[in-house]
Amino acid sequence: MECVAECTPCYLKQVISAFMAADLDQEKQRRLIKEVTKILPSIDDSKSPAENSSIVLLEAYRLMGIEDPFKRAKEQSNIMAMRLYPELKERIAEADDPLFMAIRIAAAGNIIDMGILREFDVEDSISEALSTGFALCDYNQFKEILSNVRRILIIGDNSGEIVFDKLLVEQLEHYASDIAYSVKSRPILNDATMQDAVMVGMTNIAHVIENGNQYLGTVLEACSREFLHELEAADLVISKGQGNYESLGGSLLAGRKTFFLLRAKCPWVAARAGVGNMGLVFCQNAIDVSNM
């Protein structure tokens, strides 16, 4: 997905979110934002919004001299989500279709985004997901592929949200013997890292791998060999979050075996998916088969 003009204010919004998470005073925020904006003319708009956001954010991190401004916030979101875990696990067990219920709850968890949405209500998001459902849903296509898989890769997104993904992994264990879950190698925004995976117990139920970089989304050129091997070898891929949709959507490597699970938090992303803003999406990767 290429950038549009409206992406630039969003880059800066995420930078300011990082400043606020680091508790910088207003004077320092004003000074640093002027420094950060100096790199904007060099941004390549043919790259995905996720990749360009990362470039701008990492410049802000460098100027701040702080490796992980969201460290405390990520821990708190994990704790919050783990408090909800027992109730959600019971709700899934009682559902007519436990797998689909787990998918809906995992989608609802995608509301936890400290870069775009500074304020969010996870419990409200879950209630909405269960009452309203998906604006776009390719569950039937997903089940068709799932019926004959051995290896599944879940491309994770945020801290806190990783707890809801854990509930999904527990359901997918009924279908596949090999489940991998990927996290970022280094911190960016509130994206999940290995530290989050250990904290919430994801490492106990899935083969957790790092993707080799700290870009938002999945920038294939920057990913590790291990991650690319898992992506190629997987029979089914679940890609969480808007950044992964922006960077992997239409990718031949991701292929038709990849399904995106997200809340569309940007009008342009929502329009591309064919849903309203903030709509829940569970869609199969759309690729041009004529190029294969």
C-alpha positions as CSV (number, residue, x, y, z in Angstrom):
1,M,0.0,0.0,0.0
2,E,1.5,3.3,-1.1
3,C,1.3,6.4,1.0
4,V,-1.1,9.3,0.6
5,A,-0.7,12.9,1.7
6,E,-2.7,12.3,4.9
7,C,0.0,9.8,6.1
8,T,2.4,12.5,7.0
9,P,0.4,14.0,9.9
10,C,-0.1,10.4,11.1
11,Y,3.7,9.9,11.2
12,L,4.0,13.0,13.4
13,K,1.1,11.9,15.6
14,Q,2.9,8.7,16.4
15,V,6.1,10.6,17.2
16,I,4.2,12.8,19.6
17,S,2.6,9.7,21.2
18,A,6.2,8.4,21.8
19,F,7.2,11.8,23.3
20,M,4.2,11.6,25.6
21,A,4.9,8.0,26.6
22,A,8.5,9.1,27.5
23,D,7.0,11.9,29.6
24,L,9.0,14.7,27.8
25,D,8.0,18.2,28.7
26,Q,6.4,20.5,26.0
27,E,9.6,22.5,25.4
28,K,11.6,19.3,24.5
29,Q,8.7,18.0,22.4
30,R,8.6,21.1,20.4
31,R,12.3,21.1,19.9
32,L,12.5,17.5,18.9
33,I,9.6,17.6,16.5
34,K,11.4,20.3,14.5
35,E,14.4,18.0,14.3
36,V,12.3,15.0,13.3
37,T,10.5,16.8,10.5
38,K,13.8,17.4,8.7
39,I,13.8,13.9,7.4
40,L,10.3,14.1,5.9
41,P,11.6,15.3,2.4
42,S,13.6,12.1,2.1
43,I,10.5,9.9,2.7
44,D,9.7,7.6,-0.2
45,D,6.0,7.7,-0.7
46,S,6.1,4.5,-2.8
47,K,6.8,2.6,0.4
48,S,4.1,1.5,2.8
49,P,2.8,3.9,5.5
50,A,4.0,1.3,8.1
51,E,7.6,1.4,6.8
52,N,7.7,5.2,6.5
53,S,6.2,5.6,10.0
54,S,9.0,3.4,11.3
55,I,11.7,5.6,9.7
56,V,10.2,8.7,11.3
57,L,9.7,7.0,14.7
58,L,13.2,5.6,14.8
59,E,14.6,9.0,14.1
60,A,12.5,10.3,17.1
61,Y,13.8,7.4,19.3
62,R,17.4,8.3,18.3
63,L,16.9,12.0,19.2
64,M,15.3,11.1,22.5
65,G,18.0,8.6,23.4
66,I,15.3,6.2,24.6
67,E,15.2,2.7,23.3
68,D,11.6,1.9,24.4
69,P,9.5,4.8,25.5
70,F,6.4,2.5,25.7
71,K,8.0,-0.1,28.0
72,R,5.8,0.6,31.0
73,A,2.7,1.1,28.9
74,K,3.2,-2.3,27.2
75,E,3.6,-4.0,30.5
76,Q,0.4,-2.4,31.8
77,S,-1.5,-3.4,28.7
78,N,-0.4,-7.0,29.1
79,I,-1.5,-7.0,32.7
80,M,-4.9,-5.6,31.7
81,A,-5.4,-8.2,29.0
82,M,-4.4,-11.0,31.2
83,R,-7.0,-10.0,33.7
84,L,-9.6,-10.5,31.0
85,Y,-8.1,-13.8,29.8
86,P,-10.0,-16.2,32.1
87,E,-13.5,-14.7,31.2
88,L,-12.7,-14.7,27.5
89,K,-11.4,-18.2,27.6
90,E,-14.7,-19.3,29.2
91,R,-16.7,-17.4,26.6
92,I,-14.8,-19.1,23.8
93,A,-15.4,-22.6,25.3
94,E,-19.1,-21.9,25.5
95,A,-19.5,-20.6,22.0
96,D,-21.2,-22.6,19.2
97,D,-18.0,-22.1,17.1
98,P,-15.1,-21.6,19.5
99,L,-12.6,-20.9,16.7
100,F,-14.7,-18.1,15.2
101,M,-15.2,-16.7,18.7
102,A,-11.5,-16.7,19.3
103,I,-10.9,-14.9,15.9
104,R,-13.5,-12.2,16.8
105,I,-11.8,-11.7,20.2
106,A,-8.4,-11.5,18.6
107,A,-9.7,-8.9,16.2
108,A,-11.2,-6.9,19.0
109,G,-7.8,-6.8,20.7
110,N,-6.4,-4.9,17.8
111,I,-7.9,-1.8,19.3
112,I,-4.7,-1.6,21.5
113,D,-2.7,0.8,19.5
114,M,-0.7,3.5,21.3
115,G,0.5,5.2,18.1
116,I,-2.8,6.0,16.3
117,L,-5.3,5.7,19.2
118,R,-4.0,7.3,22.4
119,E,-7.3,6.3,24.2
120,F,-9.1,3.0,23.7
121,D,-11.4,0.8,25.6
122,V,-10.7,-2.9,25.1
123,E,-13.8,-4.2,26.8
124,D,-16.0,-1.9,24.6
125,S,-14.1,-3.2,21.5
126,I,-14.8,-6.8,22.6
127,S,-18.5,-6.0,23.1
128,E,-18.7,-4.4,19.7
129,A,-16.9,-7.2,18.0
130,L,-19.3,-9.8,19.5
131,S,-22.5,-7.8,18.8
132,T,-21.7,-6.2,15.5
133,G,-19.1,-8.6,14.0
134,F,-16.9,-8.2,11.0
135,A,-17.5,-5.7,8.2
136,L,-15.6,-8.0,5.9
137,C,-15.2,-11.7,6.7
138,D,-13.6,-14.5,4.7
139,Y,-14.1,-17.2,7.4
140,N,-15.4,-19.8,5.0
141,Q,-12.3,-19.4,2.8
142,F,-10.2,-19.6,6.0
143,K,-11.8,-22.8,7.2
144,E,-11.3,-24.4,3.7
145,I,-7.6,-23.9,3.9
146,L,-7.4,-24.7,7.6
147,S,-8.9,-28.2,7.0
148,N,-5.6,-29.3,5.4
149,V,-2.8,-27.6,7.2
150,R,0.2,-28.6,9.3
151,R,2.1,-25.4,9.9
152,I,0.5,-22.0,10.9
153,L,2.3,-18.7,11.3
154,I,0.6,-15.8,13.2
155,I,2.3,-12.5,12.6
156,G,1.7,-10.6,15.8
157,D,1.1,-7.0,16.4
158,N,0.8,-5.2,19.7
159,S,1.4,-5.9,23.4
160,G,-1.8,-6.6,25.3
161,E,-3.3,-7.8,22.0
162,I,-0.9,-10.7,22.2
163,V,-3.0,-12.1,25.1
164,F,-6.0,-12.3,22.8
165,D,-3.8,-14.0,20.2
166,K,-2.9,-16.6,22.8
167,L,-6.6,-17.5,23.0
168,L,-6.6,-17.9,19.2
169,V,-3.5,-20.1,19.3
170,E,-5.2,-22.4,21.8
171,Q,-8.0,-23.0,19.3
172,L,-5.7,-23.4,16.4
173,E,-3.9,-26.2,18.2
174,H,-6.9,-28.4,17.4
175,Y,-6.1,-28.0,13.7
176,A,-2.3,-27.8,13.4
177,S,0.7,-29.5,15.0
178,D,3.1,-26.6,14.4
179,I,2.2,-23.0,15.2
180,A,4.7,-20.2,15.1
181,Y,4.1,-16.7,16.4
182,S,6.3,-13.8,15.3
183,V,7.2,-10.7,17.3
184,K,9.5,-7.7,16.7
185,S,13.2,-8.0,17.4
186,R,13.4,-4.6,19.0
187,P,10.9,-2.1,20.4
188,I,8.8,0.2,18.3
189,L,5.6,1.8,19.6
190,N,3.7,-0.8,21.6
191,D,4.5,-3.7,19.2
192,A,5.0,-7.0,20.9
193,T,8.6,-8.3,21.4
194,M,9.9,-11.5,22.9
195,Q,9.7,-9.9,26.3
196,D,5.9,-9.6,25.9
197,A,5.6,-13.1,24.6
198,V,7.4,-14.5,27.7
199,M,5.4,-12.3,30.0
200,V,2.0,-13.5,28.8
201,G,3.0,-17.1,28.3
202,M,2.9,-17.2,24.5
203,T,6.2,-19.0,24.5
204,N,4.6,-21.9,26.4
205,I,2.1,-22.7,23.6
206,A,3.7,-21.6,20.3
207,H,7.2,-21.4,18.7
208,V,7.8,-17.7,19.1
209,I,10.3,-16.1,16.6
210,E,11.6,-12.6,16.1
211,N,11.2,-11.1,12.7
212,G,14.7,-9.6,12.6
213,N,13.8,-5.9,12.7
214,Q,11.8,-3.2,14.5
215,Y,9.8,-1.8,11.6
216,L,6.0,-1.4,12.0
217,G,4.2,-4.0,9.9
218,T,6.2,-6.6,8.0
219,V,8.9,-5.1,5.7
220,L,10.1,-8.3,4.0
221,E,13.4,-6.8,2.9
222,A,14.4,-6.3,6.5
223,C,13.1,-9.6,7.9
224,S,15.4,-12.4,9.1
225,R,15.9,-15.6,7.3
226,E,14.2,-17.5,10.1
227,F,11.1,-15.4,9.7
228,L,11.1,-15.6,5.9
229,H,11.5,-19.4,6.1
230,E,8.5,-19.6,8.5
231,L,6.4,-17.4,6.1
232,E,7.3,-19.5,3.1
233,A,6.9,-22.9,4.9
234,A,3.5,-22.1,6.6
235,D,0.4,-23.6,5.1
236,L,-1.7,-20.8,6.6
237,V,-0.8,-17.3,7.8
238,I,-2.8,-15.0,10.1
239,S,-1.4,-11.4,9.9
240,K,-2.6,-9.2,12.7
241,G,-3.0,-5.4,12.6
242,Q,-3.2,-2.5,10.2
243,G,0.6,-2.2,9.7
244,N,0.9,-5.7,8.5
245,Y,-2.1,-5.2,6.1
246,E,-0.4,-2.0,4.7
247,S,3.0,-3.8,4.2
248,L,1.9,-7.3,3.2
249,G,-1.4,-6.8,1.4
250,G,-1.1,-8.0,-2.2
251,S,2.3,-9.6,-1.5
252,L,3.0,-12.7,-3.7
253,L,5.2,-14.2,-0.9
254,A,2.3,-13.9,1.6
255,G,0.1,-15.5,-1.1
256,R,-3.6,-16.5,-0.8
257,K,-2.7,-18.5,2.3
258,T,-2.5,-15.3,4.3
259,F,-5.5,-13.8,6.1
260,F,-5.5,-10.3,7.6
261,L,-7.1,-9.7,10.9
262,L,-7.4,-6.1,12.0
263,R,-9.5,-3.1,12.9
264,A,-9.2,-0.5,10.1
265,K,-8.1,2.6,12.1
266,C,-7.4,4.8,9.1
267,P,-10.0,5.9,6.5
268,W,-7.6,5.1,3.6
269,V,-6.9,1.6,4.9
270,A,-10.7,1.1,5.5
271,A,-11.4,2.3,1.9
272,R,-8.9,-0.1,0.5
273,A,-10.5,-3.0,2.4
274,G,-14.0,-1.8,1.4
275,V,-15.2,-1.2,4.9
276,G,-16.1,1.8,7.1
277,N,-13.5,3.5,9.3
278,M,-12.9,1.4,12.4
279,G,-14.5,-1.6,10.8
280,L,-13.3,-5.1,11.8
281,V,-11.7,-7.0,8.9
282,F,-10.9,-10.7,8.4
283,C,-9.9,-11.0,4.8
284,Q,-7.9,-13.3,2.5
285,N,-4.9,-11.7,0.8
286,A,-5.8,-10.4,-2.6
287,I,-3.1,-11.0,-5.2
288,D,-2.9,-10.7,-8.9
289,V,-2.6,-14.4,-9.9
290,S,-1.7,-13.4,-13.5
291,N,1.7,-12.4,-12.1
292,M,2.4,-15.7,-10.4
